[in-house]
């Protein structure tokens, strides 16, 4: 792969990289299906006559699929991007396809353990897609990891709203049709993406890096417009068939609009930019762009350092060195406090809404998704900016999100009128921040060499957090408050149903806050170095002018 791309014309390479990023955005738009359980969980509960603990354990099975993401992490260092995408899309077709057969009553409900297996497959499918996209794009755009993470994770956050709103517009919120979409749409998009998304040389000159920032700004604008469009549609009262179809058409056009960037880069290069290639290559050593000679020297120096001592935080780590690092486990546990509690809200949103008197929870699901997007995309860009300007450690943003999430849980525990709206928004924002910040933080602290596996070790927090906070905490405490119904299930109505759950999760967020503050102090030196490395051009140009 390296030989094929090393001699590609700069225009072709740049265009291919941006075309791959557009494909990555599309894949992320459909790879958040793991967060849509609330849209069809009630149908499963009714058809299978489940208690709340049993239903929550189904959601845990879905999230346990994330644990097998370690396989995707290992595979990402050995197989091309297209193979990782193909595995994930086919696995999702099987996992969600079987759930569709059950919900649509094409077949009788399967035994409980078999349903757990297929939900696990559906959850695992997204780890292959996310690993392929994140690892490839962060390696392609190494100097802008924050915006890359924010944009890609932002579109994952929007995917729930995209699926939910499309199903509402086209199929009147039918859970069976919803599962058809979860089965087929990711397969089609991934089969398209395998032709465009691949790892390319990351080297850019000063002008190229400035262009990257501009293009990421365009992606941010498109993403915000899509989010606002989805948000506005969510508040349209009973839209008719024509309005719904017009909405779908406009949404698809908006999602296709980023194709303008690779088209623009192609024609811009063809019209005369290509003759500056030699000048760009001359600048690359000064900018750390990745010239072979510099890479060889760096590799030799790195090997010599590794022989003498264990790597410091901010240097390349092996997996065993990562697992021995105190900083990694601080990051791991703080991540658990944030995403674990957030998942508990998402998985139980259907029952939380019903308990508080909202028979239709699709709006709350969309609110969590859309504001999760804002949390991801804003934190990715703003954290990159504050690193460049003030060397602010990224974990400090995680700490702020933990406090804000705790406020959201307190509001939901109070169960005041409108508190679920505010709580859903706050939890969505903070859950998004955690994902968008932790992804580049791990690469900055422990390197990119084994990043695919490091990322998936961190993602183990999703099944672990789902089990602890959703399967055990929320499920058991809900059933303690609920009353048995005729069908063999149980129901709880009132603010007391989840009050203790929210209080415990508030405490978890406080613990996560202190861990993030600790990590911020421990990594201050690393982010000072990163900040300095992002500002060498001015000094170089000044010295050359003398």
KOLKESE-13261 format. One record per atom (N, C-alpha, C, CB): z, x, y; residue in one letter. Coordinates in steps of 0.1 Angstrom, whole numbers, plus 5000, padded with zeros to 4 digits. Glycine has a CB too. Example, Ala and Ser with C-alpha at 12.3 -4.5 7.8 and 13.67 -1.06 7.14 Angstrom:
// residues 2
507851324943a;507851234955a;507851324967a;509051134955a;507151284978s;507151374989s;507951295000s;505751414994s;
//
This chain:
// residues 546
500050084988x;500050005000x;500050095013x;501249915000x;500850205012x;500950285024x;499550355027x;501950395022x;498850395016x;497550455018x;496550355024x;496950505005x;496550235020x;495650135025x;495850105040x;495750015017x;497050105044x;497350065058x;497350185067x;498649995058x;497550305062x;497750425071x;496450445079x;498050545063x;495250415074x;494050445081x;493350315086x;493050515072x;494150205087x;493650085093x;493450105108x;494549965090x;492350055114x;492250065129x;493449995135x;490949995133x;493850055146x;495049995153x;494949855156x;495350075166x;493749805160x;493549665164x;493749575152x;492149645170x;493149615140x;493349545128x;494749535123x;492449595117x;495449655124x;496849665119x;497749575128x;497349805120x;497549575141x;498349495150x;498149355148x;498049535165x;496849315147x;496549175145x;497049125131x;495049155145x;496949205121x;497549175108x;499049155108x;497149275097x;499649235116x;501149235117x;501549095123x;501749345125x;500849065134x;501248935141x;500748815133x;500648935155x;499648825126x;499248715117x;500348695106x;497848745111x;500848805101x;501848795091x;503148735096x;502248935086x;503448765109x;504648705115x;504548555117x;504948775129x;503248515121x;503048365122x;503248305108x;501648345127x;502648365097x;502848315084x;504348305080x;502148395074x;505148415085x;506548415082x;507248295089x;507148545087x;506848265101x;507448155108x;507148025101x;506848145123x;505948005096x;505647885088x;506547875076x;504147885085x;506647985069x;507447985057x;508947955060x;507348125050x;509448005071x;510847975075x;510947825079x;511248065086x;509847765084x;509947625087x;510147535075x;508647585094x;509847585063x;510047505051x;511047565041x;508647485045x;511747675045x;512647735036x;514047705038x;512447885036x;514347605047x;515747555049x;516047435041x;515947535063x;515247405030x;515447285023x;516747285016x;514347275012x;517447405015x;518747405009x;519747335017x;519147555007x;519447305030x;520447245039x;520247095040x;520347305053x;519347035032x;518946895033x;519646805023x;517446885032x;520646855016x;521246785005x;521846645009x;522346864999x;522346645022x;522846515027x;521846405028x;523446535041x;520546435029x;519546335030x;519246255017x;518246405034x;519646315006x;519446234993x;520646234984x;518246294986x;521846294989x;523046304981x;523546164977x;524046384988x;523446074987x;524045934984x;523245864973x;523945854997x;521945894972x;521045834962x;521545894948x;519545864964x;521746024948x;522246084935x;523646024931x;522346234936x;524446014941x;525845964938x;525745824932x;526645964951x;524945734937x;524845604933x;524145594919x;524045514942x;523045664917x;522345664904x;523145724893x;521045734905x;523945824896x;524645894885x;526145854885x;524546044887x;526545754893x;527945704894x;528945824894x;528245624881x;528845904905x;529646024906x;530846004915x;528746144911x;531846074913x;532946084922x;532546184933x;534346134915x;533346194944x;533046284954x;533146434950x;533946264966x;534146464941x;534246594935x;532946634927x;535446614927x;532546544919x;531346564911x;530046584920x;531046454901x;529946504931x;528846524940x;528946654947x;528846404950x;530146684952x;530246814959x;529946934950x;531646834964x;530346914937x;530047024927x;528547034925x;530747004914x;527746924926x;526346934926x;525847024938x;525646794926x;526446994950x;526047074961x;526447224959x;526647024974x;527547244953x;527947384950x;526947454940x;529347384943x;526447374930x;525447424921x;524147464929x;525047324910x;523847384939x;522647414947x;522947544954x;522447304957x;524147564959x;524347694967x;524647814958x;525647674976x;525047784945x;525147894935x;523847964933x;525747844922x;522747884935x;521447944934x;521248064943x;520347844937x;522048064954x;521948174963x;522548304957x;522748144976x;523448284947x;524048404941x;523048484933x;525248354932x;522048414928x;520948474920x;519948544930x;520348384911x;520248534943x;519348604952x;519448754951x;519748564966x;520448804944x;520448944941x;519248984933x;521748974932x;518648904925x;517448934918x;516248944928x;517048824908x;516248864938x;515248874948x;515449004956x;515248754958x;516649034959x;516949164966x;516449284959x;518349174969x;516749284946x;516249394937x;514749404936x;516849384923x;514149284935x;512749274934x;512049314946x;512349134930x;512649294958x;511949314971x;511649464973x;512849274982x;512449554966x;512149704966x;511149744956x;513449774965x;510749654947x;509849694936x;508549624935x;510549674923x;508549504941x;507349424940x;506749384954x;507649294933x;505449354956x;504949324969x;505449194974x;503449324968x;505249164986x;505749044993x;505148924987x;505449045008x;503848924983x;503248804978x;503848764965x;501748834976x;504248854956x;504848824944x;506248754946x;505048944935x;507048804956x;508348734958x;508148594963x;509048824969x;507148574972x;506848434977x;506348344966x;505748444988x;505548394957x;505048314946x;506148264937x;503948384938x;507048354933x;508148324925x;509048214931x;509048444922x;509348234944x;510248134951x;509547994952x;510548184964x;508247994955x;507647864956x;507547784943x;506247874963x;507247854932x;507047784919x;508447744914x;506447884909x;509447824917x;510847784913x;511247654920x;511847894915x;510947654933x;511247534941x;510547414937x;510947564956x;509247424933x;508547314927x;509247254915x;507047354924x;509747334907x;510347284894x;511747224898x;510547394884x;512547294906x;513847244909x;513947114916x;514647354917x;513147104927x;513146984935x;512246874928x;512647004949x;511246914920x;510446824913x;511246734903x;509346894906x;512146804896x;512946724886x;513846634894x;513746824877x;514446674905x;515346584913x;514546464917x;515946664925x;513246484921x;512446374925x;512246274914x;511046424930x;512046324902x;511846234890x;513046154888x;511546324878x;514246204890x;515446134888x;515646024900x;516746224888x;515546074912x;515845984923x;514745874924x;515846064936x;513545904921x;512545794921x;512545704908x;511145864921x;513545744899x;513745664887x;512545674878x;514145524890x;511745774879x;510645794869x;511145834855x;509645904874x;512345894855x;513045924843x;514545884845x;512946074839x;515245874834x;516645844834x;517445964840x;517245804821x;518545934847x;519346054852x;519646154840x;520646004858x;519446274843x;519746374833x;521246404831x;519046514836x;521646464820x;523046504819x;523446584831x;523346574806x;524746574835x;525246634847x;524946784847x;526746614848x;525146854836x;524946994836x;523547034838x;525447054823x;522646954833x;521146984836x;520846964850x;520346894827x;521346854857x;521146844871x;521646964879x;521846714876x;522747014875x;523347134881x;522347254880x;524647174875x;521647264869x;520747374867x;519547354876x;520247374852x;519047234877x;517847214886x;518147224901x;517147084883x;519347184905x;519747204918x;519947354921x;521047134921x;520447424911x;520547574913x;519247634915x;521347634900x;518247594907x;516847644908x;516347624922x;515947584898x;516547494927x;516047464941x;516647554951x;516347324944x;518047574950x;518747664959x;518247804958x;520147654957x;518047854946x;517647994945x;516248014950x;517648024930x;515347914950x;513947934954x;513947984969x;513147804953x;514847944977x;514847984991x;515248124993x;515747894999x;516048184984x;516448324985x;515148414984x;517448364975x;514248374975x;513048454974x;512148454986x;512248404961x;512048334992x;511248315004x;511948395016x;511048165008x;513248365018x;513848435029x;513948585028x;515348385030x;514148635016x;514148775014x;512748835017x;514548814999x;511748775012x;510348825014x;510048835029x;509348745007x;510448725036x;510148715050x;510948815059x;510348575055x;512348815057x;513148895065x;513049035063x;514648855063x;512949085051x;512849225048x;511449275053x;512949255033x;510449205051x;509049245055x;509049255071x;508049155050x;509449145077x;509349145092x;510249235099x;509649005097x;511549255094x;512449355101x;511849495099x;513849345095x;511249525088x;510649655086x;509449675095x;510349685072x;508649565097x;507449565106x;507849585121x;506649445103x;508949525125x;509349525139x;510749585140x;509349375145x;510849715137x;512249775137x;512949785150x;512049915131x;512149795161x;512749815174x;513149675180x;511849885183x;512849565174x;513249435179x;513849345169x;511949365185x;514849395162x;515449325151x;516149205155x;516449415143x;516749205166x;517449085171x;516548965173x;518249105184x;515448985181x;514548865183x;513848825170x;513448905193x;513548925161x;512948885148x;513848795140x;512549015140x;515148845139x;516148765132x;516348625138x;517448835131x;516448625151x;516748505158x;515648405157x;516948525173x;514348445158x;513248355157x;513148305143x;511948425161x;513148395133x;512948355119x;514048265114x;512848475110x;515348305117x;516448225113x;516448095121x;517748295115x;515948095133x;515947975141x;514947875135x;515448005155x;513847915130x;512947815124x;513447765110x;511547885122x;514247855104x;514947795092x;515947685096x;515747915085x;516647705107x;517447605112x;516747475116x;518247645124x;515547485121x;514747375124x;514147305112x;513647415133x;514047375101x;513347315089x;513947185084x;513347415078x;515347175085x;515947055081x;515546935090x;517547065081x;515546965103x;515046855112x;513546825110x;515346895126x;512746925107x;511346905105x;511146815093x;510647035103x;511746855081x;511646775069x;512246635072x;512446835058x;513446625078x;514046495080x;513246405089x;515446515086x;512646455100x;511946375109x;510546335103x;511746455122x;509946435096x;508646395090x;508846285080x;508046515083x;509946295072x;510146185062x;510446055069x;511346225053x;511246065080x;511545945087x;510245885093x;512545965098x;509345965098x;508145915105x;507145865095x;507546025113x;507045925083x;505945895074x;506445805063x;505346015068x;507645815059x;508145745047x;509445665048x;508245845035x;509845635061x;510945555064x;512245605057x;510645415059x;512445735057x;513645795051x;513845765036x;514845745059x;512845745029x;512945725014x;513345855008x;511545675008x;514445865001x;514945984995x;513946044984x;516245974989x;513245954977x;512346004967x;511146074974x;511845884959x;510546014984x;509546084991x;510046214998x;508945995002x;511246215002x;511846335008x;511846444998x;513246305013x;512146414986x;512146524975x;510746564971x;512846474963x;509746474973x;508346514971x;507946614981x;507446384972x;508346594993x;508046695004x;508746835001x;508546645017x;510046824996x;510746954993x;510047024982x;512146924990x;509346954973x;508747014961x;507447074965x;508546914950x;506547004972x;505147044974x;504847124987x;504346924974x;505547084998x;505247155010x;505547305010x;505947095022x;506647345005x;506947495004x;505947564995x;508347524999x;505447504985x;504547564976x;503147594983x;504247474963x;502747484990x;501447504998x;501547605008x;501047365004x;502647605016x;502747705027x;502947845022x;504047665036x;503647865011x;503848005005x;502548054999x;504948004995x;501747964993x;500448004988x;499548054999x;499847894980x;499647995011x;498948035022x;499448165028x;498947925033x;500748175028x;501348295034x;501148425026x;502848275035x;500948415013x;500748535005x;499548615009x;500748504990x;498648555016x;497448625020x;497548705033x;496248525022x;498648675040x;498848735054x;500048815055x;498748625064x;501148785049x;502448855051x;502548975042x;503648755049x;502649095048x;502749215040x;503349325049x;501449265034x;503949425043x;504549535051x;503549625057x;505549615043x;503649655070x;502649735077x;503449845084x;501849655087x;502749955088x;503350065095x;504050015108x;502350175099x;505350055110x;506049995122x;505850075135x;507549995118x;505050185134x;504950265146x;504350195158x;504150395143x;504950205169x;504350155182x;504650255193x;504950015185x;503850245203x;504050335215x;504850245225x;502750385221x;505050305237x;505850235247x;505150105251x;506050315260x;503850105253x;503149985257x;503149885246x;501650015260x;503049935233x;503049845222x;504449775221x;502749915209x;505549845223x;506849785223x;507049675234x;507949885224x;506449705245x;506549605256x;505749485253x;505949665269x;504549505246x;503749385241x;504549305231x;502449435235x;505249375222x;506049295212x;507049205219x;506749395203x;507749255229x;508749175236x;508149055242x;509449265247x;506949075248x;506248955254x;505848855244x;504949005262x;505348905232x;504848805222x;506048735216x;504148885211x;507148805214x;508348735209x;508848635219x;509548835207x;508648655232x;508948555242x;508148435240x;508748615256x;506848445237x;506048335234x;506548255222x;504548375231x;506948325211x;507448255200x;508748185203x;507748355188x;509548245212x;510748175216x;510448045224x;511648265225x;509448045233x;509047935240x;508547825231x;508047965251x;507647855222x;507147755212x;508347695204x;506147825203x;509247785199x;510347735191x;511247635199x;511147845186x;511547665211x;512347575220x;511647445222x;512647645233x;510347455225x;509547325227x;509547235214x;508147355231x;509447305202x;509447225190x;510847165188x;509147325178x;511847245191x;513247185189x;513447065199x;514247295192x;513047085211x;513246975221x;512446855217x;512847015235x;511246875212x;510346765207x;511046685196x;509046815203x;511646765186x;512346695175x;513546625180x;512746805164x;514246685189x;515446625195x;515146485202x;516146715204x;514146485210x;513746365217x;513346255207x;512546395227x;512546295197x;512046195187x;513246135180x;511046255177x;514246215177x;515446165170x;516146055177x;516446275168x;515946045191x;516645945198x;515745825202x;517246005211x;514445825197x;513545715199x;513945595190x;512045755196x;514345485196x;514745375188x;513645305180x;515445265197x;513745305167x;512745235158x;511345265162x;513045095158x;510845385161x;509445405165x;508445345155x;509145555166x;507345295161x;506345225152x;505545325144x;505445135161x;504645275136x;503745355127x;502845445136x;502945265118x;502245395146x;501345465155x;502145585162x;500645375165x;503245555168x;504045655174x;504445765165x;505345595181x;504845725153x;505245825143x;504145915139x;505845755130x;502945855137x;501845945133x;501346035144x;500645855128x;501445985156x;501146075168x;502146185169x;501145995181x;503346155166x;504446255166x;504146365156x;505846195163x;503746325144x;503446425133x;502346505137x;503146345120x;501246455143x;500046525147x;500446635157x;498946435152x;501146585167x;501546685178x;502446795173x;502346605189x;503446755164x;504246865158x;503446965150x;505246795148x;502446925142x;501647015135x;500847105144x;500746945125x;500347055155x;499647135165x;500547235171x;499047045176x;501847195174x;502747295180x;503047405171x;504047215184x;503247375158x;503547475148x;502347575146x;503947415135x;501147525148x;499947605146x;499647685158x;498747515143x;500247655170x;499947725182x;500147875183x;500647655194x;501247925175x;501448075176x;500248155170x;502648105168x;499248085164x;498048165159x;497348225171x;497148065151x;497548175183x;496948225195x;497248375197x;497248145207x;498448415192x;498848555195x;498048655187x;500348575191x;497848645173x;497048735166x;495548725171x;497048705151x;495048605174x;493748595179x;493548675192x;493348445182x;494548665201x;494548735214x;494548885212x;495748695223x;495448935203x;495549075200x;494249135194x;496649105191x;493549055186x;492249095180x;491249115191x;491848995169x;491049015199x;489949025209x;490349125220x;489648885215x;491549135223x;492049235233x;491649375228x;493549225236x;491949395215x;491649535210x;490149555209x;492249545196x;489349455206x;487949465205x;487249495218x;487349345198x;487949455229x;487349465242x;487749595249x;487849355251x;488349695242x;488549825248x;489849895246x;488249805262x;490849825241x;492149885239x;492149995228x;493149785236x;491149985219x;491150075208x;490950225212x;490150035198x;490350255223x;490050395227x;491250465231x;489050395237x;492450405232x;493650475236x;494450515224x;494550385244x;493850515212x;494650545199x;495250685200x;493750535187x;494450785204x;494950915204x;496150935213x;493951015208x;496150865225x;497250875234x;498450815229x;496850805247x;498250705221x;499450635215x;500050725205x;498950505209x;499150795197x;499750875186x;500550995193x;498650935177x;500051045204x;500751155211x;502151115215x;499951205223x;502350985219x;503650935223x;504550905212x;503450815232x;504050875200x;504950825189x;506050915186x;504050805177x;505851055185x;507051135182x;508151125192x;506651285181x;507851105205x;508851085215x;509650955214x;508351095229x;508950855208x;509550725207x;510150695193x;508550615210x;510150795184x;510650775171x;509750675163x;512050725171x;508450675166x;507550575160x;507250585146x;506250575167x;507550705140x;507350705125x;506250795121x;507050575120x;505850905129x;504850995125x;505351075113x;504451095136x;504351105104x;504751155091x;505651285092x;503551185083x;505251375102x;506051495103x;507451465107x;505351585114x;507651375117x;509051345121x;509751275109x;508951245133x;509151195102x;509751125091x;510251225080x;508851025084x;509351325078x;509651435068x;510951515072x;508551525065x;510951555085x;512051625090x;513351545089x;511851665105x;513251415093x;514351325093x;514851305079x;514051195099x;513951295069x;514351275055x;515051405050x;513151245047x;514551525054x;515251645049x;516651655055x;514451765053x;516751625068x;518051635075x;519051535068x;517951605090x;518451415065x;519351305060x;519851345046x;518551175059x;518951405038x;519351445024x;520451555025x;518151505016x;520251645035x;521251755037x;522651695041x;520851855047x;522651595050x;523851535054x;524551455042x;523651435065x;523751395034x;524351315023x;524951405013x;523251235016x;524451535011x;525051625002x;526351665007x;524151745000x;526551675020x;527851725026x;528851625027x;527551785039x;528551495030x;529551395033x;528951255030x;529951405047x;529851165029x;529451025028x;528850975041x;530650925024x;527850885041x;527150845053x;528150775063x;526050755050x;527950795076x;528750715086x;528050585088x;528850795099x;528850485093x;528250365096x;527150385107x;529350265102x;526050315104x;524850335113x;523850425106x;525250395126x;524150485095x;523250575087x;522750495075x;523850705084x;521750555068x;521250495056x;522350505045x;519950555051x;522650385038x;523650385027x;522950345014x;524750285031x;523450395003x;523050344990x;523950214988x;523350444979x;523550144978x;524350024975x;525850054972x;523749944963x;526050154964x;527450194961x;528250234973x;527450304950x;527550304982x;528250344995x;528550225003x;527350445002x;527650125003x;527850005011x;529149935005x;526649905010x;529149914992x;530249844986x;531649914987x;529949824971x;531650044990x;532850124993x;533250125008x;532650264988x;532450065016x;532650065030x;533549955035x;531350055038x;534649995042x;535549895048x;534849795057x;536749965055x;533949855065x;533149775075x;532349665068x;532249865084x;531749695057x;530949595050x;531849475046x;530249655037x;533049505041x;533949395036x;534549315047x;535049445027x;534749385059x;535149305071x;533949205074x;535449395083x;532749255075x;531649175078x;531449065067x;530349255078x;531649095055x;531548995044x;532548885045x;531649065030x;533748915047x;534848805048x;534648725060x;536248875047x;534348785072x;534148715084x;532948615083x;534048805096x;531948665076x;530748585073x;531148465065x;529648665066x;531948485055x;532448375046x;533148265054x;533448435035x;534048315064x;534748215072x;533848125080x;535748285081x;532748185085x;531848105093x;530848015085x;531048195102x;530148085076x;529148005069x;529747915058x;528048095063x;530847955052x;531447875042x;531947735048x;532647945036x;532547745059x;533047615065x;531947535071x;534047645076x;530847605076x;529747535081x;528947455070x;528847625088x;528847525059x;528247465047x;528947335042x;528047565036x;530347345043x;531147235039x;530747105047x;532647265039x;530547125060x;530247015069x;528846965066x;530247055084x;527847055064x;526447015061x;526446945047x;525547135061x;527046995037x;527046935024x;527746795024x;527647025014x;528746775032x;529446655032x;529146555044x;530946685032x;528046595051x;527846515063x;527546365060x;526546565070x;526946335049x;526746195045x;528046125044x;526046185032x;529046185037x;530346115034x;531146115047x;531046185023x;531046225055x;531846235068x;531346125077x;531646375074x;530046105078x;529545995086x;529945855082x;528046005087x;529845835069x;530245705063x;531745675066x;529945695048x;532545785064x;534045775066x;534345735080x;534745895062x;533545785090x;533745755104x;532945635109x;533445875112x;532345565100x;531745435104x;530245445108x;532445375115x;529545555104x;528145575107x;527345555094x;527845715113x;526645445091x;525945425079x;524745515078x;525545285077x;524145555089x;522945635089x;523345775095x;521745575098x;523245875087x;523746005091x;522546105094x;524646075081x;521346055094x;520146135096x;520146205109x;518846055094x;520746135120x;520746195133x;521746305133x;521246085143x;522846295126x;523846405126x;523246525119x;525146365120x;522546505108x;521846615101x;520846685110x;521146555088x;520046605117x;519146665127x;519846735138x;518246555132x;520946685143x;521646755154x;522146885149x;522846665159x;522746895137x;523247015132x;522147115130x;523946995118x;520947075125x;519847155123x;519247205137x;518747085116x;519047115146x;518347155159x;519247255167x;518047035167x;520547215168x;521447305176x;521747435168x;522747235179x;521647425155x;521747555147x;520547645151x;521647525132x;519447585153x;518247665158x;518547725171x;517047575159x;519147655181x;519447715194x;520447825192x;519947605203x;521447805184x;522347915181x;521748045176x;523447875172x;520748025167x;520048135161x;519148215171x;519248095149x;518348135177x;517248195186x;517848255198x;516148095189x;518848195204x;519448245216x;520348365213x;520348135223x;521148365203x;521948475199x;521148595195x;522948435188x;520048575188x;519248695185x;518648765197x;518048645176x;518148685206x;517548745218x;518548805228x;516648645226x;519648725230x;520648765240x;521448885234x;521648655242x;521748895221x;522449005216x;521649135217x;522848985201x;520349125215x;519449235217x;519449285231x;517949205213x;519449195241x;519449225255x;520749295259x;519249105264x;521949245254x;523149305258x;523449435251x;524349205254x;522749465240x;522849595234x;522149695243x;522249595219x;520949655247x;520149745256x;520849775269x;518749695258x;521449675275x;522049685288x;523449735288x;521949555295x;524249685279x;525749725279x;526249775266x;526449605283x;525449795256x;525949845243x;526949755237x;526549985244x;526749625239x;527749525233x;527549515218x;527549385240x;528549535210x;528349525196x;528049385192x;529649565189x;527049365183x;526649235178x;527849155173x;525549245168x;528749215165x;529849135159x;530649055170x;530749225151x;530649105182x;531349035193x;530848895194x;531349115206x;529548875192x;528948735193x;529448655182x;527448745193x;529648715170x;530148635159x;531548595162x;530148725146x;532348675168x;533748635172x;533748515181x;534448755178x;532848515191x;532848405200x;532448275192x;531848435211x;531448285183x;531048165175x;532148115167x;529848205167x;533048195162x;534148155153x;535148065162x;534948275147x;535348105174x;536248025182x;535647895186x;536648105195x;534347895189x;533747765192x;533647675181x;532347795198x;533447735169x;533347645156x;534747585154x;532947735144x;535847655156x;537147605155x;537347485164x;538247715157x;536847495176x;536947375185x;536247255179x;536347415199x;535047285173x;534347175167x;535147105156x;533047225162x;535747185148x;536547125137x;537747045142x;537047235127x;538347095153x;539547025158x;539046885163x;540147105170x;537946885170x;537446755175x;537146665164x;536146785183x;536546705153x;536246615142x;537446575135x;535246685132x;538546655135x;539746615129x;540446505137x;540746735128x;540246505150x;540846405158x;540146265157x;540746445173x;538846275152x;538046155149x;538046055160x;538646085137x;537846105172x;537746015184x;536245965185x;538146095197x;536045855192x;534645805194x;533745915200x;534645685203x;532645945193x;531746045197x;532046185193x;531646045212x;533246205186x;533546345183x;532646405172x;535046345178x;532046315164x;531146365153x;529946415160x;530846255143x;529446355170x;528246405177x;528546545183x;527846315189x;529646565190x;529946695196x;530246795185x;531246685205x;531046755175x;531346845164x;530146895157x;532246785154x;529146805154x;527946845147x;527146945155x;527046725145x;527146925169x;526447025177x;527047155177x;526346965192x;528447165179x;529147285179x;529047365166x;530547265183x;529247295155x;529147355142x;527747415140x;529547255131x;526647335144x;525347375142x;525047505150x;524347275146x;525447505163x;525247625171x;525947745165x;525847605185x;527147735161x;527947855156x;527447895142x;529447815155x;527047805134x;526547845121x;525247925123x;526247715112x;524447875132x;523247955135x;523448095141x;522347875145x;524448105150x;524848235155x;525248325144x;525948225165x;526048275134x;526548365123x;525348425115x;527448285114x;524348335112x;523248385104x;522348485112x;522448265099x;522048445124x;521148535132x;521748665136x;520748455145x;523048675138x;523648795142x;523948885130x;524948765149x;524348825119x;524748905107x;523548975101x;525448815097x;522348915101x;521148975095x;520849115101x;519948885096x;520649125115x;520349255120x;521549345120x;519849245134x;522749295121x;523949375121x;524049455108x;525249295122x;523749395096x;523749465084x;522749575083x;523549365072x;521549555089x;520549655089x;520949775098x;519249605093x;521649745109x;521949845119x;523149935113x;522349785132x;524049875106x;525249945101x;524950025088x;526349855099x;524049975080x;523850025067x;522450065063x;524349935056x;521550055073x;520150105071x;519250005064x;520250225062x;517950035064x;516849955059x;516349985045x;515749955068x;516850095040x;516250145027x;516550045016x;516850275023x;517749995015x;518149895005x;518549765011x;519349944996x;517849735022x;518249615030x;518049485022x;517449615043x;517049475014x;516849345007x;518049314998x;515549364998x;518549414991x;519749384983x;521049364991x;519949504973x;521149445002x;522349425010x;522349285016x;522349535022x;521249245021x;521149105026x;521549005016x;519749075031x;521149015004x;521448914994x;522848924989x;520448924982x;523449044990x;524949054987x;525748974997x;525349204986x;525348985010x;525948905020x;525748755018x;525448945034x;524548715013x;524248575011x;525048515000x;522748565008x;525748604992x;526648554982x;527748464988x;527348664974x;527948485001x;528948405008x;528548255008x;529148455022x;527248225007x;526848085007x;527348004995x;525348075007x;527148054982x;527747984971x;529247994970x;527148034958x;529748114974x;531248124974x;531848034984x;531548274977x;531348034996x;531847945006x;531747795003x;531247975020x;530547764997x;530347624993x;531347584982x;528847604987x;531647674973x;532547644962x;533947624968x;532547754951x;534347714977x;535747714982x;536047604991x;536047844989x;535047585001x;535347485012x;534747355009x;534747545024x;533647345001x;533047214999x;533447164985x;531447224999x;533247244974x;533647194961x;535047174959x;533147294951x;535847264963x;537347254961x;538047184972x;537947394959x;538047244984x;538747194995x;538347044999x;538647285008x;537047035003x;536646895007x;536646794996x;535246905013x;536146834984x;536046744973x;537446684969x;535346804962x;538346784967x;539646744962x;540446654972x;540446864958x;540446704985x;541146634995x;540546494998x;541246715008x;539246484997x;538646354999x;539046254988x;537046364999x;538946304975x;539346214964x;540846174965x;539046284951x;541646254970x;543046224972x;543246104981x;543846344977x;542346094991x;542445985001x;541545864997x;541946035015x;540645874988x;539745774985x;540345664975x;538445824979x;539645554974x;539945444965x;538745424955x;540245314972x;539045394943x;538045374933x;537245244935x;538645374919x;535945254933x;535045134934x;534645084921x;533745174943x;533944974920x;533544904908x;532644994900x;532944774911x;531745064906x;530745144898x;531345264892x;529645184907x;532545294894x;533145414888x;533345534898x;532445464876x;532645514910x;532845614920x;534045594929x;531545624929x;534045654941x;535145634950x;534745644964x;536345724947x;535445574973x;535045574987x;536245584996x;534245444991x;536145655007x;537245665017x;536645635031x;537845805017x;537345555038x;536945515052x;538045535062x;536445365052x;537745615072x;538745635082x;538845785086x;540145595078x;539445815098x;539545955102x;540346045094x;540045955116x;541245985085x;542146065077x;541446125065x;543245975072x;540246075062x;539546125050x;539346275050x;538246055048x;538946325061x;538646475062x;539446545072x;537146485066x;540546485077x;541346545087x;541946685082x;542446455091x;542546685071x;543246805066x;542146915063x;544046775053x;540946865058x;539946965055x;539547035068x;538646885050x;539346965079x;539047025092x;540147115097x;538646915102x;541347085095x;542447165099x;542447305092x;543847095097x;542247295079x;542247415071x;541047505075x;542147385056x;539847445078x;538747525082x;538847575096x;537447435081x;539647515104x;539947575117x;540747705115x;540847475126x;541747705106x;542447825103x;541547935098x;543547795093x;540647905090x;539648005084x;538848065096x;538747935074x;538447985105x;537648035117x;538548135125x;537147925125x;539848105127x;540648195134x;540748335127x;542048135136x;540848325114x;540948455106x;539648525109x;541148425091x;538448455108x;537148525110x;537048585124x;536048425108x;537648515134x;537548565147x;538248705148x;538248465157x;539448715143x;540148845144x;539348955136x;541548835138x;538748915125x;537949015117x;536749065125x;537548955104x;536148975132x;534949015140x;535349095152x;534248885145x;536449075158x;536949155169x;537249295163x;538249095175x;537849305152x;538149435145x;536849515143x;538849415132x;535849445137x;534549505135x;533849555147x;533649415127x;534049475158x;533449515171x;533949645176x;533649405181x;535249665174x;535849795178x;535449905169x;537449785178x;535349885156x;534949985147x;533550035148x;535249945133x;532649945154x;531249975155x;530750005169x;530449865149x;531650015178x;531350035192x;530450165194x;532550045201x;530850265187x;530050395188x;528650375183x;530750505180x;528450305172x;527150285167x;526250215177x;527250205154x;526750105183x;525950035193x;525750105206x;526649895195x;526650195209x;526350285221x;525150375218x;527650375224x;525050425206x;523950515202x;522650425202x;524150575188x;522750305196x;521550225196x;521050195210x;521850095188x;522050165219x;521650135233x;520950255239x;522950095241x;521550375237x;520850495243x;519550515237x;521750615240x;519350485224x;518050505218x;516950415223x;518150495203x;517350305229x;516450205234x;516050235248x;517050065233x;516650335254x;516350365268x;515950515271x;517550335277x;515150575262x;514750715264x;513550725273x;514550785251x;512750625274x;511450635281x;511550675296x;510650505280x;512550615302x;512750645317x;513050785319x;513850555323x;513950845311x;514350985313x;513151075310x;515551025304x;512351035299x;511251125296x;510251125307x;510651075282x;509951005312x;508950995322x;509351065335x;508550855326x;510651065338x;511251125350x;511051275348x;512651085352x;511451325336x;511351475334x;509951525335x;511951515321x;508951445330x;507551485330x;507051485344x;506751385321x;507551395353x;507051385366x;507451505374x;507551255373x;508651565370x;509051685377x;508151805374x;510551715373x;
//
